[in-house]
Amino acid sequence: MTTLNLRKPTASPLEILQNQSLTMLVQNEIERMIVSGELGAGAKLSENSIAMRVGVSRGPVREALRGLEQTGLVRVEKNRGVFVRSCRLTRPMKFMNCAPPSIRWPAASSPPASPPSN
């Protein structure tokens, strides 16, 4: 009897880079670290430490941080550095405005309805 391997084949690094730029991969990783809490609100983000942690040069990290600034997830303070924005969950719409695009609801739809309270 033959068994089927139902596991998803692992993509090679070359295949991954053919689908996404290195900058985008780094941006997604930084975004993941922020959303998971590894990088807390107000934390200063160092290009050097992120580059070493992710295993890339500073260039893609710098570009990724610029992209995250455009999404509103980080703020850049001139001559001071890049910092993770703090979002308050007490105001869900404000939080959604600073959430990265990957976890925002599409503009055409509304957030899922809350279950009715009894």
C-alpha positions in Angstrom: 0.0 0.0 0.0 1.4 3.4 -1.0 0.9 6.5 1.3 0.5 9.9 -0.1 2.5 12.8 1.1 -0.1 15.4 1.8 2.3 18.0 3.2 2.7 21.2 1.3 6.1 21.2 -0.5 8.5 23.7 1.0 9.5 26.5 -1.3 13.1 27.1 -1.8 14.5 30.6 -1.0 14.8 31.3 -4.8 11.2 30.4 -5.4 10.2 32.7 -2.5 12.2 35.6 -3.9 10.7 35.1 -7.4 7.3 35.8 -5.9 8.1 38.6 -3.5 10.9 41.1 -3.1 13.4 40.9 -0.3 12.1 44.2 1.0 8.5 42.9 1.1 9.6 39.7 2.9 11.5 41.8 5.5 8.5 44.2 5.9 6.2 41.2 6.5 8.5 39.8 9.1 8.8 43.1 11.0 5.0 43.5 10.7 4.6 40.0 12.2 7.0 40.8 15.1 5.0 44.0 15.9 1.6 42.3 15.7 2.8 39.3 17.8 4.2 41.7 20.5 7.8 40.8 20.0 8.4 44.5 19.2 6.2 46.4 21.7 4.5 49.8 21.2 7.0 52.6 21.5 10.0 50.3 20.8 12.9 51.9 18.9 13.7 49.9 15.8 17.3 49.6 14.9 18.2 48.8 11.3 21.3 47.0 12.4 19.6 44.8 15.0 16.7 43.9 12.7 19.1 43.2 9.8 21.1 40.8 12.0 17.9 39.2 13.4 16.3 38.6 9.9 19.7 37.8 8.2 19.7 40.5 5.6 21.6 43.7 4.9 20.4 47.1 6.2 19.1 48.2 2.8 16.0 46.0 2.6 15.3 46.8 6.3 15.5 50.5 5.6 13.1 50.2 2.7 10.8 47.9 4.8 10.6 50.5 7.5 9.7 53.2 5.0 6.9 50.9 3.8 5.7 50.4 7.4 5.7 54.1 8.0 3.4 54.5 5.0 1.0 51.9 6.5 1.1 53.8 9.8 2.5 50.9 11.8 5.7 52.8 12.7 6.6 56.5 13.0 9.9 58.1 12.0 11.2 60.9 14.1 13.9 62.9 12.4 17.3 62.5 14.0 15.9 60.1 16.6 14.9 56.9 14.8 12.0 54.7 13.9 9.5 53.7 16.6 6.5 51.3 16.8 3.3 53.2 17.0 1.0 52.5 19.9 -2.6 51.6 19.2 -5.3 51.6 21.7 -7.8 48.8 21.5 -10.4 50.9 23.3 -11.1 52.6 20.0 -11.4 49.8 17.4 -11.7 52.1 14.4 -8.5 54.0 15.4 -6.7 50.7 15.9 -7.8 49.7 12.4 -6.4 52.9 11.0 -2.9 52.0 12.3 -3.1 48.3 11.7 -1.1 46.9 8.8 -3.0 46.3 5.6 -2.7 42.5 6.0 -5.0 42.6 9.0 -7.4 45.4 8.0 -10.9 44.7 6.7 -11.4 45.6 3.0 -12.8 49.1 2.6 -16.0 47.9 0.9 -16.9 45.7 3.8 -17.5 46.3 7.5 -16.0 44.6 10.5 -17.6 41.3 11.4 -20.7 41.7 13.5 -20.4 41.1 17.2 -22.6 38.3 18.6 -25.7 39.7 20.3 -25.4 40.1 24.0 -28.0 38.5 26.1 
